[in-house]
Amino acid sequence: MKDNIKDIEEIDKAEIVGIRTSDFDDFLDIWVVTFDGRMFARSWSRLKDSWFFAFKEKGRGFLKCREKVYE
């Protein structure tokens, strides 16, 4: 649990992180907010080809903060 909190603290410092699903090679930059040990991100649009729906369809993806990638 302590490792997760340290990771979330690093993500909070970065503010901008990259996300992608396994279908893509490049990361999309998004803005995140952390609160009480949790991370939140909001999709800009509700289009069917947005990252939000890609994550819902795939059920998993990748988050990149600086050089560290989380699955």
Secondary structure by P-SEA (a helix, b strand, c coil): caaaaaaaaaaaaaccbbbbcccccbbbbbbbbbcccbbbbbbcccccccaaaaaaaaccbbbbccccccc
